[in-house]
C-alpha cells in the first residue's frame, strides 16, 4: 500500500529541503575552489613571468591549448570566445604578453590577411614548466583517491562545465 497524499507531499518537501541544502553546500565548496583557483593562477602567472597577472595566465593557457594539436596558432577572437571575454580585453592582454616576450602574432597560413597567436619559445618553455609542476601537484593530491572517485569527479565536472556554457 502506498502512503497517503500528505505523506507524499512531506517526502517531496524533505527531498526539496535536502536538495536546497546540497545546492548550498555545492555553492560554498565551488566558491572556495574558485577563490583558491584565482590565488593559484596569480601565483603561477608570476612564476611564468614576474610581470604577468592571472588574466595573462588564462590567455597563455588558452593559446597553448589552442595550439596543442599542432595548429600553427589561434585567432584572438577564438581565445576571447573560449574565455568569455571581450575582444578588446583580449587584445590588451595579448599586447602585454607580447611585450613580455611570451606571445607572438604570426600570419595565418590559410589566410595571409589574418593573424594568429602562439607562444614564443620562451613562453612555451616557461608555461610548460609551470604546467608540468601543476600537474604533478594535482597527481600528488589525487593519488590518494580511488579510480572510481576520479572517474566520477571527471564526469561530474564535465557535466557542470557543459551546463554552465
Protein Blocks (a to p, Z undefined) as FASTA:
>chain_A
ZZdfklmmmmmmmmmmmmmmmmmmmmmmmmmmmmmmmmmmmmmmmmmpmkbcfklmmmmm
mmmmmmmnopabdcfklmmmmnopafklmmmmmmmmmmnopaccdddfklmkbccddddf
klmmmmmmmmmmmmmmmmmmmmmpcfklmmmmmmmmmmmmmmmZZ
